[in-house]
Amino acid sequence: MPFIQLLIPDDYQNIGPELAELRQSPGYRCASVGDLSRLPDADAVLAETDALLLIRERTMVDAALLARMPALKLVSQTGKLARNIDVDACTRAGVAVVEGSGTPHAPAELAWLLIMAARRRLEENMASLRAGRWQGPVGHAVRGQTLGILGFGKIGKLVAGYGRAFGMEILVWGSERAREEALALGYRAAASREAFFADADVVTLHQAPISRR
Protein backbone atom coordinates (compact mmCIF):
# COMPACT_ATOMS: atom_id res chain seq x y z
CA MET A 1 0.00 0.00 0.00
CA PRO A 2 1.45 3.41 -0.91
CA PHE A 3 2.17 5.68 1.99
CA ILE A 4 3.18 9.28 2.61
CA GLN A 5 6.51 9.78 4.36
CA LEU A 6 6.36 12.63 6.87
CA LEU A 7 9.36 14.26 8.51
CA ILE A 8 9.12 16.42 11.64
CA PRO A 9 12.35 18.25 12.49
CA ASP A 10 13.05 19.90 15.85
CA ASP A 11 10.78 17.36 17.54
CA TYR A 12 13.15 16.83 20.46
CA GLN A 13 10.42 15.32 22.65
CA ASN A 14 9.42 12.86 19.90
CA ILE A 15 5.72 13.68 20.14
CA GLY A 16 5.02 13.64 16.41
CA PRO A 17 4.57 9.86 16.05
CA GLU A 18 2.17 9.90 19.01
CA LEU A 19 -0.30 12.25 17.34
CA ALA A 20 -3.59 10.45 16.88
CA GLU A 21 -4.07 11.82 13.38
CA LEU A 22 -0.83 10.16 12.28
CA ARG A 23 -1.19 6.90 14.20
CA GLN A 24 -4.75 6.23 12.99
CA SER A 25 -3.91 6.27 9.30
CA PRO A 26 -1.80 3.50 7.75
CA GLY A 27 -1.19 5.86 4.86
CA TYR A 28 1.29 7.91 6.91
CA ARG A 29 4.76 7.07 8.06
CA CYS A 30 6.23 9.65 10.39
CA ALA A 31 9.84 10.26 11.35
CA SER A 32 10.66 12.73 14.12
CA VAL A 33 14.18 14.08 14.46
CA GLY A 34 16.02 16.82 16.31
CA ASP A 35 18.46 19.05 14.48
CA LEU A 36 18.43 18.22 10.77
CA SER A 37 22.07 19.25 10.43
CA ARG A 38 23.04 16.48 12.87
CA LEU A 39 20.83 13.78 11.40
CA PRO A 40 22.70 10.58 10.45
CA ASP A 41 22.10 9.62 6.82
CA ALA A 42 20.36 12.97 6.35
CA ASP A 43 20.49 12.85 2.54
CA ALA A 44 18.73 9.48 2.41
CA VAL A 45 16.03 10.57 4.85
CA LEU A 46 15.43 13.88 3.08
CA ALA A 47 15.30 12.25 -0.36
CA GLU A 48 12.39 10.02 0.71
CA THR A 49 10.35 12.70 2.48
CA ASP A 50 6.99 13.65 0.92
CA ALA A 51 5.90 16.21 3.50
CA LEU A 52 7.87 18.36 5.94
CA LEU A 53 6.00 19.27 9.12
CA LEU A 54 7.63 22.18 10.96
CA ILE A 55 6.83 22.80 14.61
CA ARG A 56 9.60 25.37 15.01
CA GLU A 57 11.04 28.19 12.90
CA ARG A 58 14.59 26.90 13.20
CA THR A 59 14.54 24.77 10.04
CA MET A 60 15.56 26.81 7.01
CA VAL A 61 13.58 25.72 3.97
CA ASP A 62 15.40 27.23 1.02
CA ALA A 63 16.55 26.21 -2.44
CA ALA A 64 19.51 24.29 -1.00
CA LEU A 65 17.31 22.11 1.21
CA LEU A 66 14.70 21.64 -1.50
CA ALA A 67 17.39 20.34 -3.85
CA ARG A 68 18.01 17.52 -1.36
CA MET A 69 14.29 16.66 -1.18
CA PRO A 70 13.17 15.66 -4.70
CA ALA A 71 10.03 13.89 -3.44
CA LEU A 72 8.83 16.79 -1.30
CA LYS A 73 5.34 18.03 -2.10
CA LEU A 74 4.25 19.88 1.06
CA VAL A 75 5.70 22.06 3.80
CA SER A 76 3.42 22.65 6.78
CA GLN A 77 4.31 25.30 9.37
CA THR A 78 2.71 25.22 12.81
CA GLY A 79 1.53 28.75 13.39
CA LYS A 80 2.14 31.63 11.01
CA LEU A 81 4.75 31.46 8.28
CA ALA A 82 8.08 32.94 9.25
CA ARG A 83 11.24 33.99 7.45
CA ASN A 84 12.66 30.49 7.66
CA ILE A 85 10.60 29.40 4.63
CA ASP A 86 11.51 30.68 1.17
CA VAL A 87 8.04 30.57 -0.34
CA ASP A 88 9.28 31.57 -3.80
CA ALA A 89 11.80 28.73 -3.84
CA CYS A 90 9.08 26.30 -2.76
CA THR A 91 6.79 27.54 -5.54
CA ARG A 92 9.51 27.06 -8.14
CA ALA A 93 10.08 23.52 -6.85
CA GLY A 94 6.35 22.70 -6.99
CA VAL A 95 6.11 22.41 -3.20
CA ALA A 96 2.94 23.66 -1.52
CA VAL A 97 3.30 25.66 1.69
CA VAL A 98 0.55 25.79 4.32
CA GLU A 99 0.34 27.32 7.77
CA GLY A 100 -1.65 26.43 10.87
CA SER A 101 -3.23 28.52 13.56
CA GLY A 102 -1.51 27.05 16.62
CA THR A 103 -2.36 28.25 20.12
CA PRO A 104 -0.74 31.18 21.94
CA HIS A 105 -1.74 29.99 25.39
CA ALA A 106 0.84 27.24 25.92
CA PRO A 107 3.90 29.39 25.05
CA ALA A 108 2.50 32.36 26.98
CA GLU A 109 1.99 30.24 30.10
CA LEU A 110 5.49 28.78 29.75
CA ALA A 111 6.97 32.27 29.37
CA TRP A 112 5.22 33.40 32.55
CA LEU A 113 6.37 30.28 34.39
CA LEU A 114 9.98 31.04 33.43
CA ILE A 115 9.64 34.66 34.51
CA MET A 116 8.31 33.70 37.93
CA ALA A 117 10.84 30.91 38.36
CA ALA A 118 13.71 33.26 37.52
CA ARG A 119 12.56 36.11 39.77
CA ARG A 120 11.87 33.82 42.71
CA ARG A 121 15.06 31.80 42.04
CA LEU A 122 13.02 28.62 42.08
CA GLU A 123 15.64 26.29 40.62
CA GLU A 124 18.28 27.41 43.11
CA ASN A 125 15.90 26.96 46.02
CA MET A 126 14.89 23.50 44.85
CA ALA A 127 18.56 22.51 44.57
CA SER A 128 19.15 23.86 48.07
CA LEU A 129 16.25 21.85 49.43
CA ARG A 130 17.46 18.66 47.77
CA ALA A 131 20.86 19.22 49.38
CA GLY A 132 19.20 19.33 52.81
CA ARG A 133 19.28 23.10 53.25
CA TRP A 134 15.86 24.48 54.09
CA GLN A 135 16.78 28.11 53.56
CA GLY A 136 17.80 29.04 50.03
CA PRO A 137 18.51 32.29 48.18
CA VAL A 138 15.90 35.03 48.43
CA GLY A 139 14.07 35.90 45.23
CA HIS A 140 12.26 39.04 44.18
CA ALA A 141 8.57 39.85 43.91
CA VAL A 142 7.41 41.02 40.50
CA ARG A 143 4.76 43.41 41.76
CA GLY A 144 5.76 46.98 41.01
CA GLN A 145 8.45 45.96 38.52
CA THR A 146 8.42 46.73 34.81
CA LEU A 147 7.80 43.88 32.39
CA GLY A 148 9.26 44.66 28.97
CA ILE A 149 7.56 42.85 26.10
CA LEU A 150 9.36 42.73 22.76
CA GLY A 151 6.90 41.42 20.19
CA PHE A 152 3.30 42.34 20.99
CA GLY A 153 1.37 39.69 19.09
CA LYS A 154 -1.00 37.08 20.49
CA ILE A 155 1.56 35.62 22.88
CA GLY A 156 2.92 38.98 23.97
CA LYS A 157 -0.58 40.25 24.75
CA LEU A 158 -1.32 37.21 26.92
CA VAL A 159 1.93 37.62 28.86
CA ALA A 160 1.12 41.31 29.32
CA GLY A 161 -2.18 40.31 30.87
CA TYR A 162 -0.44 37.93 33.28
CA GLY A 163 1.99 40.68 34.24
CA ARG A 164 -0.79 43.18 34.84
CA ALA A 165 -2.64 40.66 37.03
CA PHE A 166 0.51 40.38 39.16
CA GLY A 167 0.82 44.14 39.52
CA MET A 168 3.60 44.74 37.02
CA GLU A 169 3.92 47.78 34.80
CA ILE A 170 3.87 46.75 31.15
CA LEU A 171 6.31 48.31 28.69
CA VAL A 172 6.13 47.41 25.00
CA TRP A 173 8.61 47.82 22.18
CA GLY A 174 8.06 46.69 18.62
CA SER A 175 6.46 47.93 15.45
CA GLU A 176 4.37 51.08 15.28
CA ARG A 177 1.29 48.85 15.28
CA ALA A 178 2.48 47.10 18.44
CA ARG A 179 3.13 50.37 20.27
CA GLU A 180 -0.24 51.78 19.28
CA GLU A 181 -2.04 48.66 20.47
CA ALA A 182 -0.12 48.76 23.74
CA LEU A 183 -1.22 52.34 24.38
CA ALA A 184 -4.82 51.47 23.53
CA LEU A 185 -4.73 48.71 26.16
CA GLY A 186 -3.38 51.04 28.82
CA TYR A 187 0.23 49.91 28.67
CA ARG A 188 3.35 52.00 28.12
CA ALA A 189 5.12 52.12 24.77
CA ALA A 190 8.86 52.71 24.90
CA ALA A 191 10.18 55.76 23.08
CA SER A 192 13.14 53.80 21.72
CA ARG A 193 14.81 50.41 21.87
CA GLU A 194 17.45 51.84 24.19
CA ALA A 195 14.81 53.22 26.55
CA PHE A 196 13.00 49.89 26.48
CA PHE A 197 15.99 47.91 27.74
CA ALA A 198 16.98 50.63 30.19
CA ASP A 199 13.54 50.75 31.86
CA ALA A 200 12.57 47.06 31.92
CA ASP A 201 13.28 44.92 34.98
CA VAL A 202 12.25 41.77 33.10
CA VAL A 203 12.31 41.32 29.32
CA THR A 204 10.31 38.68 27.46
CA LEU A 205 10.82 38.16 23.73
CA HIS A 206 8.01 36.97 21.44
CA GLN A 207 9.17 37.31 17.87
CA ALA A 208 9.98 34.81 15.15
CA PRO A 209 13.77 34.37 15.06
CA ILE A 210 15.94 35.13 12.09
CA SER A 211 16.50 31.65 10.74
CA ARG A 212 19.87 29.96 10.59
CA ARG A 213 20.99 27.11 8.40
N, C-alpha and C positions, 0 to 999 in steps of 0.2 A: 504494500500500500504506500503510495507517495506520501511524503510528509514535508512539513515546513521546518527548516532548521532555524531556531531563534538563538540569538546571542545577546546576553545582558552583561555589559561591562560595568565595572565599579560596584558590583553586587558583593561586597565584602562579607555580608552576613548570609549570603547564599539563600535568599528568600524567594528568588525568582521561580525555581522549580517547584516551590510549595504553593504557588498561586493556583487556586482552584480552576481558574479559566484555562490554565495550561495543562494541569494534570487530568482534567476531564476529557480532553480531546486527544485521541491517538494520532491526530494529524499534525501535532506539534512535537518537536523535540527541542528542549531548551537547555542551553549551556550557560551557566553563570560563572563569571570570572572576576578577578580584581582588576589590576592595572593591565591594560592591553599590551603595554610596552614590555611587560615582564612575563607575558604568556608563553609557555613552552609550545613549540610548534605553531606559533601564531599564524604563519602564512597558510598552513593547512586548514586551521580552524576558520580563518577569515574567508578563505576561498569557497568554503561550503556553506556559508551563512546566507540565508534568504532574507532575514529581517533582523535589524539591529534595534534593540530596545534600550533606550538610554534613561537611566534614573538619576543621572547626575549630568552636570555640564562640563565635566572634565575631559570627556572623550572628544577629540577634535575630528570631525567628519569633514574631510577636505578631499581634493582631487587625489592626493597621495594615498589616502586610506581607501578611497573608492577603487583605485586601480588594483588594490590587493583583494577586492571583494567582487569578483565578476558575476556572482550569482545574486548579489544583493538587489532587492526590489523595494524595500521599505525601511525607512528610518522613523522610529517613533520616539518622541521626546516627552517624558513626564513633565507636565507643566509647560509653560510658555517656551517657545523657541528662543535660543540664546545665540551668542556669537560663535559658539563652538561648531555650529552647523553651517557649512557653505551651501546654501540652498541652490545657488546657480550651478555649482559643480554637480550637485545631486540631480538637478533637472537635465543637465547635459548627459549624465550617465543613465538617465531613465529610471532614477530612483525616486519614489514618492516620499514626501516628508509630511508627517502628521504630528500634531501636538495634543497633549491632554490637558485637563483642567487642574488636576492635583488638588491638594488641600493645604491651606496655609496654617491650619491649626497645630498640626504636629510640630513643624519646625519652629513656630512661634512659642509653643509651650517649652520646647527643648531650649530655645534661646533664653527664656526667662529662668528656667531651671539652672542653666549655667551661670547666669548673672547672680542669682541668689547664692548658689554654691560658692562662687568666687568671693563675693562680698562677705559672706559669713564664714569663709575659710573651712568649708565643710570637709573637704578631703583631708586636710591637715588634722582636723579634730577627730575624724574617724580613725586615722592612722595612730593618733595619740591614744585613743581609747583601746585600740587593738593591742597596743604596746603596754597596756595596764596603767596608763596615766589618765586619770579622770579629767583633769583640767588641761585644756588645750589652748591654742592661740585664740585671742579675742578677735572676732570679726567686726564688721561695720554694718549698721542699719542703713537701708537705702532711702528711708523717708527723709525728705528734705534735700536729697542729692539730685544732681542733674543727669538725666538719661539722654545721651546723644544717639540719635537714630540716623544712620546713613543708609538711605534707600527706604523711601516711604511708600511702599506698595502694600499689598494685602498683608504680608507678614509683618512689615514694619508698623502698620497701623494697629495690628493686634498686640504687638509688644508694647506699643505706646499706651494702649489701654491698660495693660497689666501694670506698667509703671505708674500710671496715674492712680490706679486703685491702691497702690502701695505708697502713695504720697510723694512721688517723685515729680520733679519738673521736667517736662519733655522738650528737648531741643532737636530740631530737624535740620539736616543739610542734604541737599540733593538738587534735582532739577527745579526749574521755576514752578512747574506744576506741583511738585512735592512740597515746596515751601508755601505755596498758596493754600494747598489743602491743609497743611499743618496749622496755619493761621486761622483758617475757617473752623477748625476743630478746637481752637483755644490753646494751641501749643505755641511755642516759640520757634521762629525760623532764624537760623544763624545768618549773620550778615556776610560771612565769608567762611571758607574752609578752615582758615587759620583760627578764626574766632570759635568755630564749632569745636575743634579739638582743645582749644584753650579753656573753654567753659564747661565741657562735659566731664563729669566724674566717672561715668561708665559709658562706653561706646559699644553699640551693637550694629553689625554690618549686615544688610540684607539686599545685596545686589548680585546679579549674575557675574561670575568671575570672568576675567579675560582668559580665554582658553589657552592651554599649552599643548604641545604635541606629546 
